[in-house]
């Protein structure tokens, strides 16, 4: 059984006979359909790679676009992409604080939607906030874990570290 979908944007562009453009206009419809399919089946979906490793602003823009479209993370091809990807896809402190308040306020038993901070938090929203909190904890742990390692140790251990290291080529939200 699948748990993830990864959009192969290079293959998609080639098969569509399209061109890579800064905001991926030829791919937007296909990316949206992939997103809908992932959500329909409760799967994690990862956005495809960004080829120009010299264009950090373009990479950040595509990461933001992926986040806004609902992607859970992005596949990476170069170590220089790890930190900007984590910065874009990690929940902000304000999002984590708000999510924690809602999760704590709702607790285990809530029959109706709770209005907190002008946000209606039904069961689906509650699950999304728990997901945000868990992802934020995971990213923080991964960053702390990496910060204590030297370069050689980092390269040696990179194969098993999915978030924050380039060996797995994955940056998850």
Backbone as numpy.savetxt, mean C-alpha at the origin, in Angstrom:
# Nx Ny Nz CAx CAy CAz Cx Cy Cz
-5.36 -21.13 -3.14 -6.21 -19.93 -3.14 -5.32 -18.68 -3.14
-5.71 -17.70 -3.90 -4.95 -16.46 -4.00 -5.23 -15.56 -2.80
-4.23 -14.80 -2.40 -4.44 -13.80 -1.37 -4.07 -12.41 -1.87
-3.35 -12.34 -3.00 -2.89 -11.07 -3.56 -3.08 -11.05 -5.07
-3.22 -9.84 -5.58 -3.15 -9.60 -7.03 -2.08 -8.55 -7.23
-1.22 -8.79 -8.21 -0.21 -7.79 -8.56 -0.46 -7.39 -10.00
-0.62 -6.11 -10.23 -0.85 -5.61 -11.58 0.51 -5.45 -12.27
0.70 -6.15 -13.36 1.93 -6.04 -14.16 1.77 -4.93 -15.16
2.10 -3.72 -14.74 1.84 -2.56 -15.58 2.67 -2.56 -16.87
3.90 -3.07 -16.84 4.68 -3.14 -18.07 4.04 -4.08 -19.08
3.60 -5.24 -18.61 2.91 -6.19 -19.49 1.60 -5.61 -19.99
0.91 -4.91 -19.10 -0.37 -4.31 -19.47 -0.18 -3.29 -20.60
0.80 -2.42 -20.47 1.07 -1.41 -21.50 1.43 -2.10 -22.82
2.29 -3.11 -22.73 2.71 -3.83 -23.95 1.50 -4.49 -24.63
0.68 -5.20 -23.85 -0.46 -5.91 -24.43 -1.53 -4.96 -24.97
-1.65 -3.79 -24.38 -2.61 -2.80 -24.86 -2.07 -2.00 -26.05
-0.77 -2.17 -26.34 -0.08 -1.38 -27.36 -0.17 0.11 -27.03
-0.09 0.38 -25.75 -0.18 1.76 -25.25 1.22 2.30 -24.99
1.29 3.45 -24.40 2.55 4.09 -24.03 2.53 4.39 -22.54
3.73 4.36 -21.95 3.83 4.81 -20.56 3.70 6.33 -20.55
2.79 6.84 -19.74 2.62 8.29 -19.59 2.75 8.64 -18.12
3.05 9.90 -17.81 3.29 10.26 -16.41 2.17 9.85 -15.44
0.92 10.02 -15.82 -0.15 9.64 -14.89 -0.89 8.38 -15.34
-0.27 7.62 -16.21 -0.75 6.29 -16.62 -2.16 6.30 -17.19
-2.51 7.34 -17.92 -3.86 7.45 -18.46 -4.31 6.25 -19.28
-3.45 5.65 -20.11 -3.93 4.48 -20.87 -4.31 3.30 -19.97
-3.79 3.27 -18.75 -4.01 2.12 -17.86 -5.08 2.34 -16.80
-5.58 3.53 -16.65 -6.47 3.83 -15.53 -7.69 2.90 -15.49
-8.31 2.66 -16.61 -9.49 1.78 -16.63 -9.11 0.37 -16.20
-8.01 -0.16 -16.74 -7.58 -1.52 -16.40 -7.19 -1.61 -14.92
-6.52 -0.58 -14.41 -6.16 -0.57 -12.99 -7.42 -0.58 -12.13
-8.41 0.20 -12.53 -9.68 0.24 -11.79 -10.40 -1.10 -11.80
-10.39 -1.77 -12.94 -11.04 -3.09 -13.04 -10.31 -4.09 -12.15
-8.98 -4.03 -12.16 -8.21 -4.90 -11.27 -8.53 -4.64 -9.81
-8.68 -3.35 -9.48 -9.02 -2.97 -8.11 -10.39 -3.54 -7.72
-11.37 -3.39 -8.60 -12.71 -3.90 -8.31 -12.70 -5.42 -8.12
-11.94 -6.12 -8.96 -11.85 -7.58 -8.83 -11.23 -7.97 -7.50
-10.16 -7.28 -7.11 -9.50 -7.59 -5.83 -10.45 -7.36 -4.67
-11.15 -6.24 -4.69 -12.06 -5.94 -3.58 -13.25 -6.90 -3.55
-13.73 -7.30 -4.73 -14.86 -8.23 -4.79 -14.51 -9.57 -4.13
-13.25 -9.95 -4.19 -12.83 -11.23 -3.63 -12.02 -11.08 -2.34
-11.97 -9.87 -1.81 -11.28 -9.64 -0.54 -9.77 -9.85 -0.62
-9.18 -9.53 -1.76 -7.75 -9.73 -1.96 -6.95 -8.45 -1.80
-5.70 -8.57 -1.42 -4.76 -7.47 -1.41 -4.33 -7.22 -2.84
-4.22 -5.96 -3.23 -3.80 -5.65 -4.60 -2.61 -4.71 -4.58
-1.59 -5.07 -5.37 -0.37 -4.29 -5.45 -0.25 -3.64 -6.83
0.07 -2.37 -6.82 0.29 -1.62 -8.05 1.61 -2.08 -8.68
1.72 -1.91 -9.99 2.91 -2.33 -10.71 4.11 -1.43 -10.49
5.20 -1.79 -11.14 6.47 -1.09 -10.95 6.47 0.27 -11.64
7.41 1.10 -11.21 7.68 2.38 -11.86 9.09 2.27 -12.41
9.25 2.40 -13.71 10.51 2.07 -14.38 11.63 3.09 -14.23
11.31 4.36 -14.16 12.34 5.41 -14.17 12.85 5.65 -12.75
13.90 4.92 -12.35 14.39 5.04 -10.98 15.07 6.37 -10.71
15.35 7.15 -11.75 15.94 8.49 -11.57 14.89 9.56 -11.27
13.62 9.28 -11.55 12.54 10.26 -11.41 11.80 10.04 -10.08
12.35 10.59 -9.01 11.75 10.36 -7.68 10.40 11.06 -7.53
10.24 12.24 -8.12 8.95 12.94 -8.02 7.87 12.21 -8.80
8.22 11.72 -9.98 7.27 10.92 -10.76 6.87 9.66 -10.01
7.84 9.02 -9.34 7.55 7.82 -8.57 6.58 8.13 -7.42
6.84 9.22 -6.71 5.94 9.61 -5.61 4.52 9.89 -6.13
4.45 10.55 -7.28 3.13 10.88 -7.86 2.37 9.60 -8.21
3.05 8.62 -8.77 2.39 7.36 -9.13 2.01 6.58 -7.86
2.85 6.66 -6.83 2.48 6.04 -5.54 1.21 6.68 -4.98
1.16 8.02 -5.00 -0.04 8.72 -4.50 -1.26 8.34 -5.32
-1.09 8.24 -6.65 -2.20 7.84 -7.51 -2.67 6.44 -7.13
-1.75 5.52 -6.91 -2.11 4.17 -6.51 -2.84 4.14 -5.18
-2.37 4.93 -4.23 -3.03 5.03 -2.92 -4.45 5.58 -3.08
-4.58 6.64 -3.87 -5.89 7.25 -4.09 -6.85 6.30 -4.81
-6.31 5.43 -5.67 -7.15 4.45 -6.37 -7.55 3.29 -5.46
-6.84 3.13 -4.33 -7.18 2.07 -3.39 -6.21 0.91 -3.33
-5.07 1.02 -4.01 -4.08 -0.06 -3.95 -3.53 -0.19 -2.54
-3.18 -1.42 -2.18 -2.64 -1.70 -0.84 -1.14 -1.48 -0.77
-0.48 -1.40 -1.89 0.96 -1.21 -1.92 1.45 -1.17 -3.36
2.76 -1.23 -3.51 3.36 -1.10 -4.84 4.53 -2.06 -4.95
4.71 -2.63 -6.12 5.90 -3.44 -6.36 7.05 -2.51 -6.72
8.26 -2.87 -6.30 9.42 -1.99 -6.45 10.52 -2.69 -7.22
11.35 -1.90 -7.91 12.46 -2.47 -8.67 13.81 -1.95 -8.22
13.84 -1.02 -7.26 15.12 -0.45 -6.85 15.05 -0.04 -5.38
16.15 -0.21 -4.63 16.14 0.16 -3.21 15.79 1.63 -2.95
16.09 2.51 -3.90 15.78 3.94 -3.71 14.27 4.19 -3.65
13.47 3.22 -4.05 12.01 3.39 -4.06 11.36 2.97 -2.74
12.10 2.29 -1.87 11.51 1.75 -0.64 10.97 2.85 0.28
11.82 3.79 0.65 11.41 4.81 1.61 10.27 5.70 1.10
10.36 6.24 -0.14 9.24 7.05 -0.62 7.93 6.26 -0.69
8.02 5.00 -1.06 6.83 4.16 -1.13 6.21 4.00 0.25
7.04 3.70 1.25 6.54 3.56 2.62 5.94 4.87 3.12
6.58 6.00 2.77 6.05 7.29 3.21 4.66 7.54 2.64
4.43 7.18 1.39 3.13 7.41 0.77 2.08 6.43 1.29
2.42 5.15 1.35 1.42 4.13 1.67 1.18 3.92 3.16
2.10 4.32 4.01 1.89 4.15 5.45 0.81 5.11 5.93
-0.07 4.67 6.83 -1.07 5.59 7.38 -0.39 6.71 8.17
-0.95 7.91 8.08 -0.39 9.04 8.82 -0.68 8.87 10.31
0.00 9.64 11.13 -0.23 9.60 12.58 -1.68 9.97 12.89
-2.20 10.96 12.18 -3.60 11.38 12.40 -4.57 10.26 12.04
-4.31 9.55 10.93 -5.17 8.42 10.54 -5.11 7.32 11.60
-3.91 7.03 12.10 -3.78 5.99 13.11 -4.48 6.37 14.41
-4.34 7.64 14.80 -4.99 8.11 16.03 -6.51 8.04 15.91
-7.03 8.50 14.78 -8.47 8.46 14.55 -8.97 7.02 14.52
-8.22 6.14 13.84 -8.61 4.73 13.76 -8.62 4.10 15.15
-7.61 4.41 15.96 -7.54 3.84 17.30 -8.72 4.31 18.15
-9.09 5.58 18.04 -10.25 6.09 18.80 -11.53 5.35 18.42
-11.71 5.17 17.12 -12.93 4.51 16.66 -12.96 3.05 17.09
-11.85 2.36 16.96 -11.79 0.95 17.36 -12.05 0.82 18.86
-11.43 1.69 19.65 -11.65 1.64 21.10 -13.08 1.99 21.48
-13.64 3.00 20.81 -15.00 3.43 21.13 -16.03 2.39 20.72
-15.80 1.72 19.61 -16.77 0.73 19.16 -16.71 -0.52 20.01
-15.53 -0.93 20.35 -15.40 -2.14 21.15 -16.04 -3.33 20.46
-16.26 -4.40 21.19 -16.77 -5.61 20.57 -18.25 -5.57 20.22
-19.02 -4.76 20.92 -20.47 -4.80 20.70 -20.99 -3.45 20.24
-21.37 -3.35 18.99 -22.00 -2.15 18.46 -23.05 -2.58 17.46
-24.29 -2.24 17.72 -25.37 -2.65 16.82 -25.56 -1.66 15.69
-25.28 -0.38 15.94 -25.49 0.63 14.90 -24.19 1.37 14.64
-24.18 2.16 13.58 -22.98 2.93 13.26 -22.71 3.96 14.34
-21.46 4.20 14.62 -21.05 5.15 15.64 -20.53 6.40 14.93
-20.95 7.55 15.40 -20.45 8.78 14.81 -19.36 9.32 15.71
-18.15 9.36 15.21 -17.02 9.84 15.99 -16.14 10.67 15.07
-15.77 11.83 15.52 -14.96 12.73 14.71 -15.60 12.98 13.34
-16.90 13.14 13.31 -17.66 13.40 12.08 -17.50 12.30 11.04
-17.21 11.07 11.52 -17.05 9.95 10.60 -17.96 8.83 11.06
-18.85 8.37 10.21 -19.73 7.25 10.54 -18.93 5.97 10.47
-18.84 5.26 11.56 -18.01 4.06 11.59 -18.88 2.83 11.74
-19.27 2.23 10.64 -20.01 0.98 10.69 -19.03 -0.19 10.78
-19.51 -1.41 10.69 -18.63 -2.57 10.85 -17.52 -2.61 9.80
-17.85 -2.26 8.56 -16.85 -2.27 7.50 -15.76 -1.23 7.76
-16.16 -0.04 8.18 -15.19 1.00 8.50 -14.33 0.58 9.68
-14.95 -0.06 10.67 -14.24 -0.55 11.84 -13.14 -1.52 11.41
-13.45 -2.45 10.51 -12.44 -3.40 10.02 -11.33 -2.67 9.27
-11.69 -1.66 8.49 -10.68 -0.90 7.74 -9.73 -0.18 8.68
-10.27 0.36 9.78 -9.41 1.05 10.74 -8.48 0.08 11.46
-8.98 -1.09 11.79 -8.12 -2.10 12.41 -6.99 -2.47 11.45
-7.33 -2.60 10.15 -6.32 -2.88 9.14 -5.27 -1.77 9.11
-5.70 -0.51 9.17 -4.76 0.62 9.15 -3.83 0.59 10.35
-4.38 0.30 11.52 -3.57 0.24 12.73 -2.55 -0.89 12.62
-2.99 -2.06 12.19 -2.08 -3.20 12.04 -0.97 -2.89 11.04
-1.32 -2.26 9.91 -0.32 -1.95 8.88 0.67 -0.92 9.42
0.18 0.08 10.14 1.07 1.08 10.73 2.04 0.47 11.71
1.56 -0.44 12.55 2.45 -1.13 13.50 3.49 -1.94 12.75
3.09 -2.63 11.69 4.01 -3.46 10.93 5.10 -2.61 10.28
4.72 -1.48 9.68 5.71 -0.61 9.04 6.66 -0.02 10.06
6.16 0.39 11.22 7.03 0.94 12.25 8.00 -0.11 12.75
7.53 -1.35 12.98 8.38 -2.43 13.43 9.46 -2.70 12.40
9.07 -2.74 11.13 10.02 -3.01 10.05 11.08 -1.93 10.00
10.70 -0.67 10.17 11.66 0.43 10.13 12.62 0.33 11.31
12.09 0.03 12.53 12.96 -0.10 13.70 13.92 -1.25 13.51
13.43 -2.34 12.98 14.25 -3.52 12.77 15.39 -3.21 11.80
15.10 -2.49 10.72 16.11 -2.15 9.73 17.13 -1.16 10.27
16.68 -0.20 11.08 17.57 0.87 11.51 18.73 0.34 12.36
18.57 -0.79 13.00 19.62 -1.35 13.83 20.61 -2.20 13.06
20.38 -2.45 11.81 21.26 -3.32 11.02 22.25 -2.51 10.22
23.43 -3.09 10.04 24.41 -2.49 9.14 24.08 -2.89 7.71
24.72 -2.22 6.77 24.44 -2.45 5.35 24.56 -3.93 4.97
25.62 -4.60 5.33 25.82 -6.00 4.99 24.73 -6.89 5.57
24.38 -6.62 6.84 23.31 -7.40 7.48 21.99 -7.16 6.77
21.76 -5.91 6.37 20.53 -5.55 5.69 20.39 -6.33 4.38
21.50 -6.37 3.62 21.46 -7.10 2.35 21.26 -8.59 2.58
21.89 -9.13 3.62 21.77 -10.55 3.92 20.34 -10.92 4.30
19.68 -10.08 5.10 18.36 -10.41 5.61 17.24 -9.96 4.67
17.56 -9.17 3.65 16.53 -8.57 2.78 15.62 -9.60 2.14
16.11 -10.79 1.89 15.29 -11.79 1.21 14.03 -12.14 1.98
14.06 -12.06 3.30 12.88 -12.45 4.08 12.02 -11.31 4.53
12.40 -10.07 4.29 11.68 -8.91 4.80 10.81 -8.33 3.70
9.49 -8.49 3.79 8.60 -8.08 2.70 8.35 -6.59 2.67
8.32 -5.94 3.81 7.99 -4.51 3.82 9.26 -3.73 4.10
9.60 -2.82 3.22 10.70 -1.92 3.47 12.01 -2.34 2.86
12.16 -3.55 2.43 13.38 -3.98 1.76 13.05 -4.25 0.30
14.00 -4.05 -0.57 13.72 -4.17 -1.99 13.72 -5.61 -2.49
14.31 -6.54 -1.75 14.42 -7.91 -2.25 13.05 -8.50 -2.56
12.05 -8.20 -1.73 10.71 -8.69 -1.98 9.98 -7.84 -2.99
10.53 -6.69 -3.31 9.93 -5.76 -4.28 8.50 -5.39 -3.93
8.21 -5.28 -2.65 6.83 -5.00 -2.25 6.83 -3.94 -1.16
5.96 -2.97 -1.34 5.71 -1.97 -0.32 4.23 -2.03 -0.03
3.84 -2.50 1.13 2.42 -2.66 1.44 1.90 -1.51 2.26
0.63 -1.19 2.07 -0.04 -0.21 2.91 -0.56 -0.93 4.12
